[in-house]
Amino acid sequence: MAKLRLLATVKVARETTLRPGAVIEVKDPEDEQAASLVARGFARWVKAGDATEEEALSLDRIIAAIGKLDPANAKHFKGGKPELKALGELLGAEVTAGQRDQAWAALQG
């Protein structure tokens, strides 16, 4: 088994789009589609010792990214909370609602 970290948004099916930072498992490291993604610069192989997505997205990193968002920009905040898409674009990885809510709660005190 091998793993790829996406460096670009990749649409894999009509309903499924994978965002930058997503880590996907590849059964065969010789898989043509995986090799094509790497060759075109859309992904890179995850090596032993690389941080997983969860480790790479520490609470501190998410809090710092929230600080870079503009509360007056509707693309950055909606319903009083930071937008997941805006956070994901800043961090280069998908942020879950749970991760965002935990970081937002820490900022709110």
DSSP file (Angstrom, degrees, kcal/mol; ACC not computed):
  #  RESIDUE AA STRUCTURE BP1 BP2  ACC     N-H-->O    O-->H-N    N-H-->O    O-->H-N    TCO  KAPPA ALPHA  PHI   PSI    X-CA   Y-CA   Z-CA
    1    1 A M              0   0    0      0, 0.0     2,-0.3     0, 0.0    26,-0.2   0.000 360.0 360.0 360.0 138.6    0.0    0.0    0.0
    2    2 A A  E     -A   26   0A   0     24,-2.7    24,-3.6    45,-0.0     2,-0.4  -0.870 360.0-137.2-128.2 163.2    1.2    3.5   -0.8
    3    3 A K  E     -A   25   0A   0     43,-0.5    43,-2.8    -2,-0.3     2,-0.4  -0.957   8.0-160.1-127.6 145.3   -0.2    6.9   -0.1
    4    4 A L  E     -AB  24  45A   0     20,-2.7    20,-2.6    -2,-0.4     2,-0.5  -0.953   8.3-150.7-118.7 140.3   -0.5   10.1   -2.1
    5    5 A R  E     -AB  23  44A   0     39,-2.9    39,-2.0    -2,-0.4    18,-0.2  -0.962  25.7-129.2-107.1 123.3   -1.0   13.6   -0.8
    6    6 A L  E     - B   0  43A   0     16,-2.8    15,-3.0    -2,-0.5    37,-0.3  -0.481  23.3-175.5 -74.4 139.9   -3.0   15.8   -3.3
    7    7 A L  S    S+     0   0    0     35,-3.4     2,-0.3    13,-0.2    36,-0.2   0.408  72.2  32.7-110.1  -4.9   -1.5   19.1   -4.2
    8    8 A A  S    S-     0   0    0     34,-1.1     2,-0.3    11,-0.1    13,-0.1  -0.938  97.1 -84.5-144.3 163.4   -4.5   20.2   -6.4
    9    9 A T        -     0   0    0     -2,-0.3     2,-0.4    10,-0.1    10,-0.2  -0.588  46.6-167.7 -72.1 131.2   -8.2   19.7   -6.4
   10   10 A V  E     -C   18   0B   0      8,-2.8     8,-3.4    -2,-0.3     2,-0.7  -0.985  14.8-149.5-127.9 123.6   -9.0   16.4   -8.2
   11   11 A K  E     +C   17   0B   0     -2,-0.4     6,-0.2     6,-0.3     3,-0.1  -0.830  20.6 171.5 -91.8 118.7  -12.5   15.4   -9.3
   12   12 A V  E     +     0   0B   0      4,-1.9     2,-0.3    -2,-0.7     5,-0.2   0.617  65.2   0.3-105.0 -16.1  -12.8   11.7   -9.1
   13   13 A A  E >  S-C   16   0B   0      3,-1.7     3,-0.7     1,-0.1    -1,-0.3  -0.959  84.7 -88.8-160.0 169.8  -16.5   11.2   -9.8
   14   14 A R  T 3  S+     0   0    0     -2,-0.3    -1,-0.1     1,-0.3     3,-0.0   0.888 128.9  28.7 -53.4 -42.1  -19.5   13.4  -10.4
   15   15 A E  T 3  S+     0   0    0      1,-0.1     2,-0.5    -3,-0.1    -1,-0.3   0.447 111.4  77.5 -99.2  -1.9  -20.2   13.7   -6.7
   16   16 A T  E <   +C   13   0B   0     -3,-0.7    -4,-1.9     2,-0.0    -3,-1.7  -0.936  45.7 167.5-122.8 120.4  -16.7   13.4   -5.4
   17   17 A T  E     -C   11   0B   0     -2,-0.5     2,-0.4    -6,-0.2    -6,-0.3  -0.997  21.1-149.9-126.1 129.5  -14.0   16.1   -5.4
   18   18 A L  E     -C   10   0B   0     -8,-3.4    -8,-2.8    -2,-0.4     3,-0.1  -0.846  15.7-143.3-101.1 135.3  -10.8   15.7   -3.4
   19   19 A R    >   -     0   0    0     -2,-0.4     3,-2.0   -10,-0.2   -13,-0.2  -0.526  32.3 -78.8 -96.5 160.4   -9.2   18.8   -2.1
   20   20 A P  T 3  S+     0   0    0      0, 0.0   -13,-0.2     0, 0.0    -1,-0.1  -0.284 117.5  33.4 -55.5 139.9   -5.5   19.7   -1.8
   21   21 A G  T 3  S+     0   0    0    -15,-3.0    72,-0.1     1,-0.4   -14,-0.1   0.133  83.9 133.3  98.2 -19.2   -3.9   18.1    1.3
   22   22 A A    <   -     0   0    0     -3,-2.0   -16,-2.8   -17,-0.1     2,-0.5  -0.382  47.7-144.4 -65.0 141.5   -6.1   15.0    1.1
   23   23 A V  E     -A    5   0A   0    -18,-0.2     2,-0.4    -3,-0.1   -18,-0.2  -0.942  18.3-172.9-109.9 126.6   -4.2   11.8    1.6
   24   24 A I  E     -A    4   0A   0    -20,-2.6   -20,-2.7    -2,-0.5     2,-0.4  -0.920  20.3-126.7-120.2 146.3   -5.4    8.8   -0.4
   25   25 A E  E     -A    3   0A   0     -2,-0.4     2,-0.5   -22,-0.2   -22,-0.2  -0.737  17.5-160.0 -91.7 138.1   -4.3    5.2   -0.3
   26   26 A V  E     -A    2   0A   0    -24,-3.6   -24,-2.7    -2,-0.4     4,-0.0  -0.979   9.0-153.9-119.1 121.9   -3.2    3.5   -3.4
   27   27 A K  S    S+     0   0    0     -2,-0.5    -1,-0.1   -26,-0.2   -24,-0.0   0.895  86.7  36.7 -63.0 -41.1   -3.2   -0.3   -3.4
   28   28 A D    >   -     0   0    0      1,-0.1     3,-2.5   -27,-0.1    -1,-0.2  -0.950  67.9-153.7-119.1 115.7   -0.5   -0.6   -6.1
   29   29 A P  T 3  S+     0   0    0      0, 0.0    -1,-0.1     0, 0.0    -2,-0.1   0.668  99.0  60.0 -60.0 -14.6    2.4    1.9   -6.1
   30   30 A E  T 3  S+     0   0    0      4,-0.1    -3,-0.0     5,-0.0     5,-0.0   0.321  74.6 140.3 -92.8   6.6    2.7    1.2   -9.9
   31   31 A D    <>  -     0   0    0     -3,-2.5     4,-2.5     1,-0.1     5,-0.2  -0.276  50.9-141.9 -55.2 128.4   -0.9    2.4  -10.5
   32   32 A E  H  > S+     0   0    0      1,-0.2     4,-2.2     2,-0.2     5,-0.1   0.885  98.3  50.1 -63.3 -41.8   -1.0    4.4  -13.8
   33   33 A Q  H  > S+     0   0    0      2,-0.2     4,-2.1     1,-0.2    -1,-0.2   0.913 112.3  47.3 -65.9 -41.9   -3.5    7.0  -12.5
   34   34 A A  H  > S+     0   0    0      1,-0.2     4,-2.1     2,-0.2    -2,-0.2   0.936 112.5  49.3 -63.9 -45.8   -1.5    7.6   -9.3
   35   35 A A  H  X S+     0   0    0     -4,-2.5     4,-2.7     1,-0.2    -1,-0.2   0.869 109.6  52.9 -61.5 -36.5    1.7    7.9  -11.3
   36   36 A S  H  X S+     0   0    0     -4,-2.2     4,-2.1     2,-0.2     6,-0.2   0.901 106.7  51.8 -66.0 -41.5    0.0   10.3  -13.7
   37   37 A L  H  <>S+     0   0    0     -4,-2.1     5,-2.6     2,-0.2     6,-1.0   0.914 113.6  44.4 -60.5 -42.6   -1.1   12.5  -10.9
   38   38 A V  H ><5S+     0   0    0     -4,-2.1     3,-1.5     4,-0.2    -2,-0.2   0.930 111.8  51.9 -67.6 -45.7    2.4   12.7   -9.5
   39   39 A A  H 3<5S+     0   0    0     -4,-2.7    -1,-0.2     1,-0.3    -2,-0.2   0.840 110.8  48.2 -61.4 -34.0    4.0   13.2  -13.0
   40   40 A R  T 3<5S-     0   0    0     -4,-2.1    -1,-0.3    -5,-0.2    -2,-0.2   0.439 117.4-111.9 -88.1   0.7    1.6   16.2  -13.6
   41   41 A G  T < 5S+     0   0    0     -3,-1.5    -3,-0.2    -4,-0.3    -2,-0.1   0.662  86.3 117.2  81.6  15.6    2.3   17.8  -10.2
   42   42 A F  S   <S+     0   0    0     -5,-2.6   -35,-3.4    -6,-0.2   -34,-1.1   0.597  81.3   9.2 -89.7 -12.5   -1.1   17.1   -8.9
   43   43 A A  E     -B    6   0A   0     -6,-1.0     2,-0.3   -37,-0.3    -2,-0.2  -0.968  61.3-147.6-156.2 165.7    0.1   14.8   -6.1
   44   44 A R  E     -B    5   0A   0    -39,-2.0   -39,-2.9    -2,-0.3     2,-0.2  -0.985  31.9-101.6-139.0 152.7    3.2   13.6   -4.3
   45   45 A W  E     -B    4   0A   0     -2,-0.3     2,-0.6   -41,-0.2   -41,-0.2  -0.498  33.2-127.5 -71.1 139.0    4.0   10.3   -2.7
   46   46 A V        -     0   0    0    -43,-2.8   -43,-0.5    -2,-0.2     2,-0.2  -0.796  27.9-152.2 -87.8 123.5    3.8   10.3    1.1
   47   47 A K    >   -     0   0    0     -2,-0.6     3,-2.4     1,-0.1     2,-0.0  -0.577  31.0 -81.7 -94.8 158.8    7.1    8.9    2.5
   48   48 A A  T 3  S+     0   0    0      1,-0.3    -1,-0.1    -2,-0.2     3,-0.1  -0.360 120.1  26.8 -56.3 132.1    7.5    7.1    5.8
   49   49 A G  T 3  S+     0   0    0      1,-0.4    -1,-0.3    -3,-0.1     2,-0.1   0.222  86.8 133.3  95.4 -14.3    7.8    9.8    8.5
   50   50 A D    <   -     0   0    0     -3,-2.4    -1,-0.4     1,-0.1     2,-0.1  -0.411  66.6-101.9 -64.7 145.8    5.8   12.4    6.7
   51   51 A A        -     0   0    0     -3,-0.1    -1,-0.1     1,-0.1     2,-0.1  -0.446  34.8-124.9 -67.4 140.0    3.1   14.0    8.9
   52   52 A T     >  -     0   0    0     -2,-0.1     4,-2.6     1,-0.1     5,-0.2  -0.342  30.7-100.0 -76.0 169.1   -0.4   12.7    8.3
   53   53 A E  H  > S+     0   0    0      1,-0.2     4,-1.5     2,-0.2    -1,-0.1   0.890 124.1  52.8 -58.9 -40.6   -3.1   15.2    7.5
   54   54 A E  H  4 S+     0   0    0      1,-0.2    -1,-0.2     2,-0.2     3,-0.1   0.901 111.9  44.7 -64.3 -40.4   -4.3   15.2   11.1
   55   55 A E  H  4 S+     0   0    0      1,-0.2     3,-0.3     3,-0.1    -1,-0.2   0.887 110.5  54.7 -69.2 -38.2   -0.8   16.0   12.5
   56   56 A A  H  < S+     0   0    0     -4,-2.6     2,-0.9     1,-0.3    -1,-0.2   0.782 102.8  60.4 -67.1 -26.4   -0.2   18.7    9.8
   57   57 A L  S  < S+     0   0    0     -4,-1.5    -1,-0.3    -5,-0.2    -4,-0.0  -0.557  75.2 172.8-103.0  68.3   -3.4   20.4   10.9
   58   58 A S     >  -     0   0    0     -2,-0.9     4,-1.9    -3,-0.3     3,-0.3  -0.314  46.9-109.8 -69.6 159.2   -2.7   21.2   14.5
   59   59 A L  H  > S+     0   0    0      1,-0.2     4,-2.6     2,-0.2     5,-0.2   0.883 119.9  56.1 -56.2 -40.2   -5.1   23.4   16.4
   60   60 A D  H  > S+     0   0    0      1,-0.2     4,-2.4     2,-0.2    -1,-0.2   0.884 105.6  50.6 -62.3 -39.4   -2.5   26.2   16.4
   61   61 A R  H  > S+     0   0    0     -3,-0.3     4,-2.0     2,-0.2    -1,-0.2   0.901 111.8  47.4 -65.6 -40.1   -2.3   26.1   12.6
   62   62 A I  H  X S+     0   0    0     -4,-1.9     4,-2.3     2,-0.2    -2,-0.2   0.910 111.6  50.5 -68.5 -41.2   -6.0   26.4   12.2
   63   63 A I  H  X S+     0   0    0     -4,-2.6     4,-1.8     1,-0.2    -2,-0.2   0.918 110.4  50.1 -60.9 -43.8   -6.2   29.2   14.8
   64   64 A A  H  X S+     0   0    0     -4,-2.4     4,-0.6     1,-0.2    -1,-0.2   0.893 110.2  50.4 -62.8 -39.3   -3.5   31.1   12.9
   65   65 A A  H >X S+     0   0    0     -4,-2.0     3,-1.2     1,-0.2     4,-0.5   0.892 106.0  55.0 -66.8 -39.1   -5.4   30.6    9.6
   66   66 A I  H >< S+     0   0    0     -4,-2.3     3,-1.4     1,-0.3    -1,-0.2   0.895 102.0  59.0 -59.5 -38.8   -8.6   31.9   11.1
   67   67 A G  H 3< S+     0   0    0     -4,-1.8    -1,-0.3     1,-0.3    -2,-0.2   0.708 101.6  55.2 -63.1 -20.0   -6.7   35.1   12.1
   68   68 A K  H << S+     0   0    0     -3,-1.2    -1,-0.3    -4,-0.6    -2,-0.2   0.567  89.5  96.6 -89.4  -9.9   -5.9   35.7    8.4
   69   69 A L  S << S-     0   0    0     -3,-1.4     3,-0.0    -4,-0.5    -3,-0.0  -0.495  76.2-124.1 -82.3 151.9   -9.5   35.6    7.3
   70   70 A D    >   -     0   0    0     -2,-0.2     3,-1.9     1,-0.1     6,-0.3  -0.852  11.1-155.7 -96.8 111.9  -11.5   38.8    6.9
   71   71 A P  T 3  S+     0   0    0      0, 0.0    -1,-0.1     0, 0.0     9,-0.1   0.746  94.6  57.1 -59.5 -23.0  -14.7   38.7    9.0
   72   72 A A  T 3  S+     0   0    0      4,-0.1     2,-0.6    -3,-0.0     3,-0.0   0.597  87.6  90.6 -83.3 -11.1  -16.3   41.2    6.6
   73   73 A N    X>  -     0   0    0     -3,-1.9     4,-2.0     1,-0.1     3,-1.7  -0.775  67.5-152.0 -90.9 118.9  -15.8   38.9    3.6
   74   74 A A  T 34 S+     0   0    0     -2,-0.6    -1,-0.1     1,-0.3    -2,-0.0   0.729  97.0  59.2 -62.8 -22.1  -18.8   36.5    3.0
   75   75 A K  T 34 S+     0   0    0      1,-0.1    11,-0.3    -5,-0.1    -1,-0.3   0.663 111.2  41.5 -78.8 -15.2  -16.4   34.0    1.5
   76   76 A H  T <4 S+     0   0    0     -3,-1.7     7,-3.2    -6,-0.3     2,-0.4   0.776 122.7  28.8 -99.3 -34.0  -14.4   33.9    4.7
   77   77 A F  E  <  +D   82   0C   0     -4,-2.0     2,-0.4     5,-0.3    -1,-0.3  -0.990  58.2 171.8-133.4 138.4  -17.2   33.9    7.3
   78   78 A K  E >  S+D   81   0C   0      3,-2.7     3,-1.5    -2,-0.4    -4,-0.0  -0.979  73.9   1.5-145.1 131.1  -20.7   32.6    7.2
   79   79 A G  T 3  S-     0   0    0     -2,-0.4    -1,-0.1     1,-0.3    -2,-0.0   0.791 130.0 -59.7  64.3  26.3  -23.2   32.4   10.1
   80   80 A G  T 3  S+     0   0    0      1,-0.2    -1,-0.3    -9,-0.1    -3,-0.0   0.498 119.0  97.7  82.1   2.9  -20.6   33.9   12.4
   81   81 A K  E <  S-D   78   0C   0     -3,-1.5    -3,-2.7   -10,-0.0    -1,-0.2  -0.900  82.5 -94.8-123.9 153.4  -18.0   31.1   11.8
   82   82 A P  E     -D   77   0C   0      0, 0.0    -5,-0.3     0, 0.0     2,-0.3  -0.385  46.0-110.8 -62.7 140.8  -15.0   30.8    9.5
   83   83 A E     >  -     0   0    0     -7,-3.2     4,-2.1     1,-0.1     5,-0.2  -0.545  14.7-139.4 -74.6 135.0  -15.8   29.1    6.2
   84   84 A L  H  > S+     0   0    0     -2,-0.3     4,-2.9     1,-0.2    11,-0.3   0.884 101.9  54.1 -62.1 -39.9  -14.2   25.6    5.7
   85   85 A K  H  > S+     0   0    0      2,-0.2     4,-2.2     1,-0.2    -1,-0.2   0.920 108.7  48.1 -63.1 -43.5  -13.4   26.3    2.1
   86   86 A A  H  > S+     0   0    0    -11,-0.3     4,-1.9     2,-0.2    -1,-0.2   0.910 113.8  47.2 -63.7 -42.1  -11.5   29.5    2.9
   87   87 A L  H  X S+     0   0    0     -4,-2.1     4,-2.5     1,-0.2     5,-0.2   0.923 111.0  51.8 -64.2 -43.9   -9.6   27.7    5.7
   88   88 A G  H  X>S+     0   0    0     -4,-2.9     4,-1.9     1,-0.2     5,-1.0   0.884 108.9  50.4 -60.3 -39.7   -8.8   24.8    3.5
   89   89 A E  H  <5S+     0   0    0     -4,-2.2    -1,-0.2     2,-0.2    -2,-0.2   0.894 112.4  46.8 -67.0 -39.2   -7.4   27.1    0.8
   90   90 A L  H  <5S+     0   0    0     -4,-1.9    -2,-0.2     1,-0.2    -1,-0.2   0.901 120.5  37.6 -67.3 -40.2   -5.2   28.9    3.3
   91   91 A L  H  <5S-     0   0    0     -4,-2.5    -2,-0.2     2,-0.3    -1,-0.2   0.642 100.1-129.2 -89.0 -15.7   -3.9   25.7    4.9
   92   92 A G  T  <5S+     0   0    0     -4,-1.9     2,-0.3    -5,-0.2    -3,-0.2   0.773  79.9  83.0  71.1  24.5   -3.6   23.6    1.8
   93   93 A A  S   <S-     0   0    0     -5,-1.0     2,-0.3    -6,-0.2    -2,-0.3  -0.987  89.2 -91.8-154.7 154.2   -5.6   20.8    3.4
   94   94 A E        -     0   0    0     -2,-0.3     2,-0.5   -75,-0.2    -9,-0.1  -0.526  37.2-155.7 -71.3 132.2   -9.2   19.9    4.1
   95   95 A V        -     0   0    0    -11,-0.3    -7,-0.1    -2,-0.3     2,-0.1  -0.929   9.9-138.1-109.3 130.4  -10.5   21.2    7.4
   96   96 A T     >  -     0   0    0     -2,-0.5     4,-2.5     1,-0.1     5,-0.2  -0.451  22.0-115.4 -83.1 161.3  -13.4   19.5    9.1
   97   97 A A  H  > S+     0   0    0      1,-0.2     4,-2.9     2,-0.2     5,-0.2   0.877 118.0  54.6 -61.5 -37.1  -16.2   21.3   10.8
   98   98 A G  H  > S+     0   0    0      2,-0.2     4,-2.1     1,-0.2    -1,-0.2   0.908 108.7  46.6 -63.4 -42.7  -15.1   19.7   14.1
   99   99 A Q  H  > S+     0   0    0      2,-0.2     4,-2.2     1,-0.2    -2,-0.2   0.927 114.7  47.5 -64.6 -44.6  -11.6   21.0   13.7
  100  100 A R  H  X S+     0   0    0     -4,-2.5     4,-2.9     1,-0.2    -2,-0.2   0.924 111.9  49.8 -62.1 -45.0  -12.8   24.5   12.8
  101  101 A D  H  X S+     0   0    0     -4,-2.9     4,-2.5     1,-0.2    -1,-0.2   0.875 110.2  50.4 -64.5 -37.5  -15.3   24.6   15.7
  102  102 A Q  H  X S+     0   0    0     -4,-2.1     4,-1.8     2,-0.2    -1,-0.2   0.927 114.2  43.9 -65.2 -44.6  -12.6   23.5   18.2
  103  103 A A  H  X S+     0   0    0     -4,-2.2     4,-1.8     2,-0.2    -2,-0.2   0.901 114.0  50.6 -66.2 -40.4  -10.2   26.2   16.9
  104  104 A W  H  X S+     0   0    0     -4,-2.9     4,-1.9     1,-0.2    -2,-0.2   0.902 109.3  50.6 -64.9 -42.1  -13.0   28.8   16.8
  105  105 A A  H  X S+     0   0    0     -4,-2.5     4,-0.9     1,-0.2    -1,-0.2   0.886 108.7  52.5 -62.4 -39.4  -14.1   28.0   20.4
  106  106 A A  H  < S+     0   0    0     -4,-1.8     3,-0.3     1,-0.2    -1,-0.2   0.875 110.6  48.1 -65.4 -36.4  -10.5   28.4   21.5
  107  107 A L  H  < S+     0   0    0     -4,-1.8    -1,-0.2     1,-0.2    -2,-0.2   0.845 107.4  55.1 -70.9 -33.7  -10.3   31.8   19.9
  108  108 A Q  H  <        0   0    0     -4,-1.9    -1,-0.2    -5,-0.1    -2,-0.2   0.652 360.0 360.0 -76.2 -14.5  -13.6   32.9   21.5
  109  109 A G     <        0   0    0     -4,-0.9    -3,-0.2    -3,-0.3    -4,-0.1   0.450 360.0 360.0  85.8 360.0  -12.2   32.1   24.9
